[in-house]
Structures are given as structure tokens and as C-alpha cells.
Amino acid sequence: MNNLFTEQLDLEKQMQDRGLHRYRQNQLTNIRKGRLAVTDGGSYLVKRAVEAVATAIGEFIQNASTGKAGRKHSALKYLQLGACRTLVD
């Protein structure tokens, strides 16, 4: 009985080590191929950057469409079409 328990622990340790090795290999492969955005760190940075840019675009649209005196920004009509709203929502 004790032998089966030890063998089970060894098998679980091997599975854990193989999973960790596979994860690290996938990360390194993605880095080597220039796919940083799909790595854990890269996806975190992309998400943070997209949120910040989307918020800034939303604020720009609000400020530029207030109707204050002056020329309207040429990009305003394109931004109001909704392409950037999908980023915020």
C-alpha cells in the first residue's frame, strides 16, 4: 500500500514538472517568434494599454464634441462612428 502511495506522489510530481516545463516552453516560443502579446506579461500590458487609450479616446470625444468655439478636430467624426466605443465597452 505504501508503495502505491509513493508511486502516485511521484507520478503527480512528474505531471506538475511537465506542465511547468510546457508552460515555460510556450512562453519562450512566443517570445522568440515575436508574439509577446500572448505571453502572460504581454497580455497584461496590452490590456492595460488598451484600457488607457480607450479611456483617453472617450475623453477626447467628450471634450471635442462640446460645441465650444473653434474648429472641430478632423478625427472626431470617425471616432464618433463607434469604432473606439467597442474598446471601452
VOVOKOL-90285 format. One line per 3 residues: for each residue y negated, z, x negated of N, C-alpha, C, O. Coordinates in pm, whole numbers, plus 32768, in hexadecimal, padded with zeros to 4 digits. Layout:
BEGIN
Y:Z:X:Y:Z:X:Y:Z:X:Y:Z:X; ...
//
This chain:
BEGIN
8079:8000:7FAD:8000:8000:8000:7F82:8000:7FA9:7F22:7FB7:7FC5; 7F83:8052:7F42:7F10:805B:7EEA:7EF8:7FD6:7EA2:7E86:7FB1:7E87; 7F65:7F90:7E82:7F5D:7F0F:7E3F:7F17:7EA8:7E98:7EC6:7E5A:7E67
7F36:7EA6:7F1A:7EF5:7E4A:7F77:7E60:7E67:7F84:7E0E:7E0B:7F8D; 7E3E:7EE6:7F85:7DB2:7F0E:7F8E:7D65:7EDD:7F13:7CF7:7EA7:7F20; 7D9E:7EF0:7E9E:7D5E:7EC3:7E23:7D51:7E2C:7E20:7CEA:7DF6:7DF7
7DB9:7DE7:7E4D:7DB5:7D54:7E50:7D4A:7D24:7EB1:7D04:7CC3:7E94; 7D3C:7D65:7F24:7CD6:7D41:7F85:7C4A:7D54:7F4A:7BF3:7CFF:7F5C; 7C35:7DC2:7F05:7BB3:7DDB:7EC6:7B94:7D70:7E5D:7B22:7D42:7E52
7BF9:7D4A:7E10:7BE6:7CE1:7DAB:7BC1:7C5C:7DEC:7B69:7C15:7DBC; 7C05:7C3A:7E5A:7BE7:7BBD:7EA1:7B58:7BBE:7ED9:7B12:7B5A:7ED0; 7B2F:7C2F:7F11:7AA7:7C38:7F47:7A3E:7C2E:7ED9:79D5:7BF1:7EED
7A5A:7C69:7E66:79FD:7C60:7DF5:79F3:7BCF:7DC5:7986:7B9F:7DA5; 7A66:7B89:7DBF:7A66:7AFD:7D97:7A15:7AA8:7DF9:79C8:7A52:7DCE; 7A25:7AC0:7E7A:79D9:7A74:7EDE:7944:7A8D:7ED0:78F3:7A31:7EDA
7920:7B0A:7EB8:7893:7B2B:7EA7:785B:7AE6:7E2B:77EE:7AAE:7E2F; 78A5:7AEA:7DBC:7878:7AAB:7D41:786B:7A13:7D51:780C:79D7:7D21; 78CB:79D7:7D96:78C4:7946:7DAC:784F:791F:7E06:780D:78BA:7DF0
7836:7971:7E6B:77C4:7956:7EC3:7741:7960:7E78:76E8:790C:7E8A; 7734:79C4:7E24:76BB:79D4:7DD4:76AB:7960:7D72:763D:792C:7D60; 7719:7938:7D34:7715:78C8:7CD6:76EC:7847:7D1E:7699:77FB:7CEC
7726:782F:7D94:7703:77B6:7DE2:7670:77B8:7E09:762D:7751:7E01; 763E:782B:7E34:75B1:7837:7E59:7557:7817:7DE2:74F8:77CA:7DEF; 7575:7852:7D6F:7522:783A:7CF8:752A:77A8:7CCC:74C5:776E:7CA4
75A0:776D:7CD3:75AE:76E0:7CAE:755D:7686:7D0C:751C:7628:7CDE; 755F:76A4:7D8C:7510:7656:7DEC:747B:7662:7DCE:7432:75FF:7DD4; 744E:76DA:7DAD:73C1:76EF:7D8C:739C:769D:7D0F:7336:7659:7D0E
73EE:76A5:7CA7:73D1:765B:7C2C:73D5:75C5:7C41:7383:757C:7C0B; 7435:7596:7C91:743D:7507:7CAE:73BF:74D7:7CF7:7389:746E:7CD6; 7392:7524:7D58:7319:74FF:7DA0:729F:74FF:7D45:7249:74A8:7D50
7298:755F:7CEA:7227:7563:7C8D:722B:74EA:7C30:71C5:74A9:7C1A; 72A1:74CB:7BF9:72AD:7458:7B9E:728B:73D5:7BE2:7253:737B:7BA3; 72AD:73C9:7C61:7292:734D:7CAA:7206:7349:7CE6:71E3:72EA:7D2C
71B6:73AE:7CCA:712D:73AF:7CFA:711F:73D5:7D8D:70B8:73B9:7DCB; 7183:7414:7DC3:717F:743C:7E50:7160:74D2:7E59:71AD:7520:7E91; 70EE:74F7:7E22:70C8:7584:7E1D:70AF:75BD:7EA7:70C1:7635:7EBC
7086:756A:7F04:7065:759C:7F89:70DF:75CF:7FD4:70D0:761B:8033; 7157:75A9:7FAB:71CD:75D9:7FF1:720B:7653:7FAC:726E:7689:7FDD; 71D1:767E:7F3D:71FE:76FB:7F00:71C0:776F:7F4D:7160:775B:7F98
71F4:77E5:7F3B:71C0:7859:7F84:712D:7871:7F65:70DB:7883:7FC0; 710C:7871:7EE5:7081:7887:7EBF:7026:7816:7EED:6FB7:782D:7F1B; 7057:779C:7EE1:7007:7728:7F0A:6FEF:7724:7FA0:6F80:7703:7FCC
7055:7743:7FEE:7041:7741:807F:6FE1:77AF:80AB:6F95:779C:810A; 6FE4:7820:8067:6F84:788B:8086:6EF6:785C:8069:6E9B:7870:80BB; 6EE2:781D:7FF5:6E5C:77ED:7FD1:6E2C:777F:802F:6DB7:777D:8056
6E85:7724:8052:6E5F:76B8:80AD:6E37:76F1:8134:6DD2:76C8:816E; 6E85:774E:8167:6E65:778A:81E8:6DDD:77CE:81E4:6D8C:77BD:823F; 6DC4:781B:817B:6D44:7860:816F:6CD1:77FC:8163:6C66:7810:819E
6CE6:7790:8117:6C7C:772D:8105:6C61:76E2:8187:6BED:76CA:81A8; 6CC9:76BD:81CF:6CB8:7673:824C:6C6E:76C8:82B2:6C16:7697:82F8; 6C92:7747:82BB:6C4E:77A0:8319:6BBA:77AB:82F6:6B65:77A6:8350
6B9A:77BB:8277:6B0F:77C9:824D:6ABF:774A:8268:6A4E:7750:8298; 6AFA:76D7:824A:6AB5:7658:8260:6AA5:763E:82F6:6A3B:7611:8321; 6B0A:765B:8344:6B02:7646:83D4:6A96:769E:8412:6A4C:7673:846A
6A8E:771A:83E4:6A26:7774:8416:699C:7740:83F0:6940:7743:8441; 698D:7712:8373:690D:76DD:8346:68E5:7660:8395:6870:764E:83B5; 6945:760B:83B3:6928:7593:8402:68FD:75BA:848E:689E:7580:84C5
6941:761B:84C8:691A:7649:854E:688D:7680:8550:6840:7665:85AC; 686A:76CE:84EA:67E2:7703:84E1:677D:7693:84CD:670F:7696:8506; 67A1:762F:847C:6748:75BD:8467:672E:7574:84EA:66BD:7550:8508
6797:755F:8538:6787:7519:85B8:672A:7568:8613:66D2:7530:8653; 673F:75EA:8618:66E8:763C:866E:6657:7636:8640:65FD:7626:8693; 6640:7643:85BF:65B6:7641:858B:6575:75B7:8599:64FF:75AD:85B8
65C3:754E:8581:658A:74C8:8584:6573:7496:8613:6525:7439:8627; 65B5:74D0:8674:65A6:749F:86FD:654E:74FC:8752:6558:74FC:87CD; 64FB:754A:8712:64A4:75A5:875D:642F:755D:879E:63F1:7593:87FA
640F:74E6:8770:63A0:749C:87AA:631B:74B8:8767:62B2:7493:879C; 631E:74FA:86F5:62A2:7517:86AC:6265:7494:8679:62A8:742E:8670; 61E7:749C:8659:61A0:7425:8629:61DE:73F4:85A6:6212:7442:8557
61D7:7373:8593:620B:7337:8519:627B:72D5:8538:62AB:72CA:85A9; 62A1:7290:84D1:630C:722D:84E2:6393:7272:84EF:63AE:72D6:84AE; 63E5:723A:8545:646D:726D:8550:64BF:7239:84DA:64AB:71C9:84AB
6517:7289:84AE:656D:7260:8440:65C8:71EF:846F:65FB:71F3:84DF; 65DC:718B:841A:662A:7116:8443:66BD:7137:845D:6700:70F0:84A8; 66F0:71A0:8421:677D:71C4:8434:6794:7211:84B5:6807:7222:84DF
672A:7240:84F5:673A:7296:856A:6787:7253:85DA:67DF:7291:8616; 6768:71D6:85F7:67AC:7194:8667:6842:7185:864C:6892:718A:86A9; 6867:7171:85CE:68F5:7164:85AE:693C:71EB:85B3:69AF:71F4:85DF
68F7:7251:8587:6933:72D7:858B:6942:7308:861A:699F:7353:8638; 68E8:72DF:8671:68EF:730A:86FC:695E:72C3:8749:697E:72EB:87B9; 6999:725D:870F:6A06:7216:8751:6A82:726F:875E:6ADB:7254:87AF
6A86:72D7:870F:6AF3:7336:871E:6B58:7339:86AC:6BB7:7387:86B0; 6B45:72E7:8649:6BA6:72E4:85DC:6BAC:736A:8595:6C17:7397:856E; 6B3B:73AA:8585:6B3B:742A:853E:6B62:749D:859A:6B8A:7507:8569
6B58:748C:861A:6B7B:74FA:8677:6C0F:7518:8673:6C37:7589:868E; 6C60:74B5:8652:6CEE:74D0:8648:6D0B:752C:85D2:6D6E:7575:85D2; 6CB6:7529:856E:6CC8:7583:84FB:6CAB:7613:8523:6CF1:766F:84F8
6C45:7627:8575:6C1D:76AD:859B:6C80:76E6:85FF:6CA6:775A:85F5; 6CAA:7696:865F:6D06:76C4:86C8:6D8F:76CB:8690:6DED:76EF:86D6
//
